[in-house]
Amino acid sequence: MDNIILIGMPGSGKSTLGVILARKLGYGFLDTDSFISQREKSTLQGIIDKYGLKRFLEIESSVGSEIICDRVIIATGGSMVMSEDAMNNLKSIGKIVYINVPVNELKRRLSDYSERGIAKSDGETLEEIFNKRSPYYEKYADITVNYKDGNSLEETALDIIKDLKTFNN
């Protein structure tokens, strides 16, 4: 299973699931948002505020395009899916798992996302972001894991592992 790349909307649980999957599988873990924050010495929102959305997306695309690793769970930023170069690279190094969480659940989880560093245009709603990105998540996904109300993160991680084994056979 080379690498496992988790994609999905902000608030879908990619980072938390990534840590659980890495522990269960004995893989490393890379959160691209954390990597970008450390490299740029700023929060994601700080990067967007200072350089603008276009520059942030360029930085994110560059990071996604340059990842080379083995046996790593990679949790991407929610907007990385908008970069064809990044996604083609990620697809070449692993299996893409789309964590599909309905927008009403995302709203519940992200009650205030103004400082979260979500790549969005001024005034763009969570529904608009969801509708714009969903076709990309579906396009690149090898496997889609749909949110199940009441499932724990551990159960979701086990579902992902089971789906990956089925996909690889």
C-alpha positions as protocol buffer text, in pm:
chain_id: "A"
residue {
  index: 1
  type: MET
  ca { x: 0 y: 0 z: 0 }
}
residue {
  index: 2
  type: ASP
  ca { x: 266 y: 266 z: -75 }
}
residue {
  index: 3
  type: ASN
  ca { x: 119 y: 590 z: 66 }
}
residue {
  index: 4
  type: ILE
  ca { x: -237 y: 676 z: 160 }
}
residue {
  index: 5
  type: ILE
  ca { x: -354 y: 1026 z: 76 }
}
residue {
  index: 6
  type: LEU
  ca { x: -659 y: 1165 z: 256 }
}
residue {
  index: 7
  type: ILE
  ca { x: -859 y: 1433 z: 77 }
}
residue {
  index: 8
  type: GLY
  ca { x: -1180 y: 1609 z: 175 }
}
residue {
  index: 9
  type: MET
  ca { x: -1329 y: 1930 z: 300 }
}
residue {
  index: 10
  type: PRO
  ca { x: -1190 y: 2121 z: 598 }
}
residue {
  index: 11
  type: GLY
  ca { x: -1341 y: 1965 z: 909 }
}
residue {
  index: 12
  type: SER
  ca { x: -1382 y: 1621 z: 750 }
}
residue {
  index: 13
  type: GLY
  ca { x: -1133 y: 1467 z: 994 }
}
residue {
  index: 14
  type: LYS
  ca { x: -840 y: 1405 z: 758 }
}
residue {
  index: 15
  type: SER
  ca { x: -569 y: 1497 z: 1009 }
}
residue {
  index: 16
  type: THR
  ca { x: -718 y: 1307 z: 1302 }
}
residue {
  index: 17
  type: LEU
  ca { x: -791 y: 1002 z: 1087 }
}
residue {
  index: 18
  type: GLY
  ca { x: -442 y: 1026 z: 940 }
}
residue {
  index: 19
  type: VAL
  ca { x: -281 y: 999 z: 1283 }
}
residue {
  index: 20
  type: ILE
  ca { x: -500 y: 698 z: 1372 }
}
residue {
  index: 21
  type: LEU
  ca { x: -428 y: 526 z: 1039 }
}
residue {
  index: 22
  type: ALA
  ca { x: -54 y: 589 z: 1071 }
}
residue {
  index: 23
  type: ARG
  ca { x: -54 y: 432 z: 1418 }
}
residue {
  index: 24
  type: LYS
  ca { x: -259 y: 130 z: 1307 }
}
residue {
  index: 25
  type: LEU
  ca { x: -52 y: 66 z: 993 }
}
residue {
  index: 26
  type: GLY
  ca { x: 292 y: 162 z: 1125 }
}
residue {
  index: 27
  type: TYR
  ca { x: 320 y: 442 z: 866 }
}
residue {
  index: 28
  type: GLY
  ca { x: 457 y: 791 z: 900 }
}
residue {
  index: 29
  type: PHE
  ca { x: 220 y: 1088 z: 898 }
}
residue {
  index: 30
  type: LEU
  ca { x: 234 y: 1416 z: 706 }
}
residue {
  index: 31
  type: ASP
  ca { x: -22 y: 1694 z: 739 }
}
residue {
  index: 32
  type: THR
  ca { x: 39 y: 1928 z: 445 }
}
residue {
  index: 33
  type: ASP
  ca { x: -127 y: 2223 z: 620 }
}
residue {
  index: 34
  type: SER
  ca { x: 107 y: 2186 z: 920 }
}
residue {
  index: 35
  type: PHE
  ca { x: 404 y: 2147 z: 685 }
}
residue {
  index: 36
  type: ILE
  ca { x: 313 y: 2468 z: 500 }
}
residue {
  index: 37
  type: SER
  ca { x: 264 y: 2656 z: 830 }
}
residue {
  index: 38
  type: GLN
  ca { x: 604 y: 2543 z: 958 }
}
residue {
  index: 39
  type: ARG
  ca { x: 782 y: 2615 z: 631 }
}
residue {
  index: 40
  type: GLU
  ca { x: 625 y: 2961 z: 596 }
}
residue {
  index: 41
  type: LYS
  ca { x: 652 y: 3033 z: 972 }
}
residue {
  index: 42
  type: SER
  ca { x: 288 y: 3145 z: 978 }
}
residue {
  index: 43
  type: THR
  ca { x: -62 y: 3012 z: 1023 }
}
residue {
  index: 44
  type: LEU
  ca { x: -251 y: 2930 z: 704 }
}
residue {
  index: 45
  type: GLN
  ca { x: -480 y: 3227 z: 767 }
}
residue {
  index: 46
  type: GLY
  ca { x: -172 y: 3444 z: 818 }
}
residue {
  index: 47
  type: ILE
  ca { x: -35 y: 3335 z: 479 }
}
residue {
  index: 48
  type: ILE
  ca { x: -369 y: 3408 z: 311 }
}
residue {
  index: 49
  type: ASP
  ca { x: -396 y: 3747 z: 485 }
}
residue {
  index: 50
  type: LYS
  ca { x: -39 y: 3847 z: 399 }
}
residue {
  index: 51
  type: TYR
  ca { x: 1 y: 3712 z: 45 }
}
residue {
  index: 52
  type: GLY
  ca { x: -354 y: 3654 z: -77 }
}
residue {
  index: 53
  type: LEU
  ca { x: -549 y: 3347 z: -178 }
}
residue {
  index: 54
  type: LYS
  ca { x: -376 y: 3303 z: -516 }
}
residue {
  index: 55
  type: ARG
  ca { x: -28 y: 3289 z: -359 }
}
residue {
  index: 56
  type: PHE
  ca { x: -146 y: 3051 z: -86 }
}
residue {
  index: 57
  type: LEU
  ca { x: -285 y: 2813 z: -351 }
}
residue {
  index: 58
  type: GLU
  ca { x: 47 y: 2834 z: -540 }
}
residue {
  index: 59
  type: ILE
  ca { x: 238 y: 2740 z: -223 }
}
residue {
  index: 60
  type: GLU
  ca { x: -3 y: 2454 z: -154 }
}
residue {
  index: 61
  type: SER
  ca { x: 25 y: 2327 z: -512 }
}
residue {
  index: 62
  type: SER
  ca { x: 404 y: 2342 z: -497 }
}
residue {
  index: 63
  type: VAL
  ca { x: 412 y: 2138 z: -175 }
}
residue {
  index: 64
  type: GLY
  ca { x: 172 y: 1876 z: -312 }
}
residue {
  index: 65
  type: SER
  ca { x: 366 y: 1850 z: -638 }
}
residue {
  index: 66
  type: GLU
  ca { x: 698 y: 1786 z: -463 }
}
residue {
  index: 67
  type: ILE
  ca { x: 604 y: 1522 z: -204 }
}
residue {
  index: 68
  type: ILE
  ca { x: 813 y: 1208 z: -234 }
}
residue {
  index: 69
  type: CYS
  ca { x: 774 y: 949 z: 41 }
}
residue {
  index: 70
  type: ASP
  ca { x: 692 y: 588 z: 115 }
}
residue {
  index: 71
  type: ARG
  ca { x: 459 y: 433 z: 374 }
}
residue {
  index: 72
  type: VAL
  ca { x: 317 y: 768 z: 483 }
}
residue {
  index: 73
  type: ILE
  ca { x: -38 y: 878 z: 551 }
}
residue {
  index: 74
  type: ILE
  ca { x: -74 y: 1223 z: 393 }
}
residue {
  index: 75
  type: ALA
  ca { x: -357 y: 1452 z: 506 }
}
residue {
  index: 76
  type: THR
  ca { x: -390 y: 1723 z: 245 }
}
residue {
  index: 77
  type: GLY
  ca { x: -533 y: 2068 z: 288 }
}
residue {
  index: 78
  type: GLY
  ca { x: -892 y: 2083 z: 167 }
}
residue {
  index: 79
  type: SER
  ca { x: -804 y: 2300 z: -132 }
}
residue {
  index: 80
  type: MET
  ca { x: -507 y: 2095 z: -257 }
}
residue {
  index: 81
  type: VAL
  ca { x: -751 y: 1899 z: -471 }
}
residue {
  index: 82
  type: MET
  ca { x: -785 y: 2210 z: -689 }
}
residue {
  index: 83
  type: SER
  ca { x: -424 y: 2168 z: -806 }
}
residue {
  index: 84
  type: GLU
  ca { x: -392 y: 1924 z: -1095 }
}
residue {
  index: 85
  type: ASP
  ca { x: -11 y: 1910 z: -1057 }
}
residue {
  index: 86
  type: ALA
  ca { x: -33 y: 1827 z: -687 }
}
residue {
  index: 87
  type: MET
  ca { x: -304 y: 1566 z: -734 }
}
residue {
  index: 88
  type: ASN
  ca { x: -126 y: 1397 z: -1024 }
}
residue {
  index: 89
  type: ASN
  ca { x: 185 y: 1367 z: -807 }
}
residue {
  index: 90
  type: LEU
  ca { x: -9 y: 1235 z: -509 }
}
residue {
  index: 91
  type: LYS
  ca { x: -197 y: 985 z: -727 }
}
residue {
  index: 92
  type: SER
  ca { x: 138 y: 859 z: -859 }
}
residue {
  index: 93
  type: ILE
  ca { x: 270 y: 785 z: -508 }
}
residue {
  index: 94
  type: GLY
  ca { x: -33 y: 633 z: -340 }
}
residue {
  index: 95
  type: LYS
  ca { x: -402 y: 566 z: -305 }
}
residue {
  index: 96
  type: ILE
  ca { x: -636 y: 862 z: -268 }
}
residue {
  index: 97
  type: VAL
  ca { x: -910 y: 830 z: -5 }
}
residue {
  index: 98
  type: TYR
  ca { x: -1190 y: 1087 z: -10 }
}
residue {
  index: 99
  type: ILE
  ca { x: -1342 y: 1147 z: 333 }
}
residue {
  index: 100
  type: ASN
  ca { x: -1693 y: 1252 z: 229 }
}
residue {
  index: 101
  type: VAL
  ca { x: -1874 y: 1440 z: 504 }
}
residue {
  index: 102
  type: PRO
  ca { x: -2206 y: 1615 z: 429 }
}
residue {
  index: 103
  type: VAL
  ca { x: -2205 y: 1993 z: 440 }
}
residue {
  index: 104
  type: ASN
  ca { x: -2450 y: 2010 z: 733 }
}
residue {
  index: 105
  type: GLU
  ca { x: -2208 y: 1802 z: 946 }
}
residue {
  index: 106
  type: LEU
  ca { x: -1916 y: 2019 z: 833 }
}
residue {
  index: 107
  type: LYS
  ca { x: -2110 y: 2329 z: 943 }
}
residue {
  index: 108
  type: ARG
  ca { x: -2163 y: 2172 z: 1284 }
}
residue {
  index: 109
  type: ARG
  ca { x: -1792 y: 2094 z: 1319 }
}
residue {
  index: 110
  type: LEU
  ca { x: -1674 y: 2431 z: 1183 }
}
residue {
  index: 111
  type: SER
  ca { x: -1898 y: 2670 z: 1371 }
}
residue {
  index: 112
  type: ASP
  ca { x: -1638 y: 2949 z: 1329 }
}
residue {
  index: 113
  type: TYR
  ca { x: -1395 y: 2897 z: 1046 }
}
residue {
  index: 114
  type: SER
  ca { x: -1285 y: 3259 z: 1000 }
}
residue {
  index: 115
  type: GLU
  ca { x: -939 y: 3190 z: 1145 }
}
residue {
  index: 116
  type: ARG
  ca { x: -900 y: 2833 z: 1022 }
}
residue {
  index: 117
  type: GLY
  ca { x: -715 y: 2923 z: 704 }
}
residue {
  index: 118
  type: ILE
  ca { x: -970 y: 2787 z: 461 }
}
residue {
  index: 119
  type: ALA
  ca { x: -881 y: 2882 z: 105 }
}
residue {
  index: 120
  type: LYS
  ca { x: -1190 y: 3072 z: -4 }
}
residue {
  index: 121
  type: SER
  ca { x: -1292 y: 3390 z: -176 }
}
residue {
  index: 122
  type: ASP
  ca { x: -1434 y: 3675 z: 31 }
}
residue {
  index: 123
  type: GLY
  ca { x: -1792 y: 3597 z: 124 }
}
residue {
  index: 124
  type: GLU
  ca { x: -1780 y: 3242 z: -12 }
}
residue {
  index: 125
  type: THR
  ca { x: -1998 y: 3011 z: 199 }
}
residue {
  index: 126
  type: LEU
  ca { x: -1915 y: 2661 z: 315 }
}
residue {
  index: 127
  type: GLU
  ca { x: -2185 y: 2527 z: 79 }
}
residue {
  index: 128
  type: GLU
  ca { x: -2027 y: 2708 z: -216 }
}
residue {
  index: 129
  type: ILE
  ca { x: -1682 y: 2573 z: -129 }
}
residue {
  index: 130
  type: PHE
  ca { x: -1829 y: 2222 z: -90 }
}
residue {
  index: 131
  type: ASN
  ca { x: -2010 y: 2243 z: -425 }
}
residue {
  index: 132
  type: LYS
  ca { x: -1700 y: 2373 z: -604 }
}
residue {
  index: 133
  type: ARG
  ca { x: -1461 y: 2112 z: -462 }
}
residue {
  index: 134
  type: SER
  ca { x: -1680 y: 1800 z: -451 }
}
residue {
  index: 135
  type: PRO
  ca { x: -1636 y: 1716 z: -822 }
}
residue {
  index: 136
  type: TYR
  ca { x: -1257 y: 1729 z: -775 }
}
residue {
  index: 137
  type: TYR
  ca { x: -1265 y: 1505 z: -468 }
}
residue {
  index: 138
  type: GLU
  ca { x: -1474 y: 1256 z: -665 }
}
residue {
  index: 139
  type: LYS
  ca { x: -1248 y: 1282 z: -971 }
}
residue {
  index: 140
  type: TYR
  ca { x: -927 y: 1198 z: -788 }
}
residue {
  index: 141
  type: ALA
  ca { x: -1055 y: 949 z: -529 }
}
residue {
  index: 142
  type: ASP
  ca { x: -960 y: 583 z: -558 }
}
residue {
  index: 143
  type: ILE
  ca { x: -1185 y: 514 z: -260 }
}
residue {
  index: 144
  type: THR
  ca { x: -1466 y: 720 z: -105 }
}
residue {
  index: 145
  type: VAL
  ca { x: -1548 y: 678 z: 262 }
}
residue {
  index: 146
  type: ASN
  ca { x: -1888 y: 828 z: 343 }
}
residue {
  index: 147
  type: TYR
  ca { x: -1953 y: 979 z: 685 }
}
residue {
  index: 148
  type: LYS
  ca { x: -2167 y: 757 z: 904 }
}
residue {
  index: 149
  type: ASP
  ca { x: -2345 y: 930 z: 1191 }
}
residue {
  index: 150
  type: GLY
  ca { x: -2236 y: 770 z: 1517 }
}
residue {
  index: 151
  type: ASN
  ca { x: -1920 y: 608 z: 1379 }
}
residue {
  index: 152
  type: SER
  ca { x: -1611 y: 675 z: 1588 }
}
residue {
  index: 153
  type: LEU
  ca { x: -1287 y: 782 z: 1422 }
}
residue {
  index: 154
  type: GLU
  ca { x: -1145 y: 439 z: 1508 }
}
residue {
  index: 155
  type: GLU
  ca { x: -1434 y: 272 z: 1323 }
}
residue {
  index: 156
  type: THR
  ca { x: -1385 y: 502 z: 1025 }
}
residue {
  index: 157
  type: ALA
  ca { x: -1013 y: 422 z: 1021 }
}
residue {
  index: 158
  type: LEU
  ca { x: -1091 y: 49 z: 1020 }
}
residue {
  index: 159
  type: ASP
  ca { x: -1338 y: 106 z: 733 }
}
residue {
  index: 160
  type: ILE
  ca { x: -1062 y: 281 z: 536 }
}
residue {
  index: 161
  type: ILE
  ca { x: -817 y: -4 z: 598 }
}
residue {
  index: 162
  type: LYS
  ca { x: -1079 y: -260 z: 490 }
}
residue {
  index: 163
  type: ASP
  ca { x: -1164 y: -60 z: 176 }
}
residue {
  index: 164
  type: LEU
  ca { x: -794 y: -25 z: 88 }
}
residue {
  index: 165
  type: LYS
  ca { x: -739 y: -400 z: 121 }
}
residue {
  index: 166
  type: THR
  ca { x: -1039 y: -465 z: -104 }
}
residue {
  index: 167
  type: PHE
  ca { x: -919 y: -203 z: -354 }
}
residue {
  index: 168
  type: ASN
  ca { x: -567 y: -350 z: -366 }
}
residue {
  index: 169
  type: ASN
  ca { x: -686 y: -707 z: -430 }
}
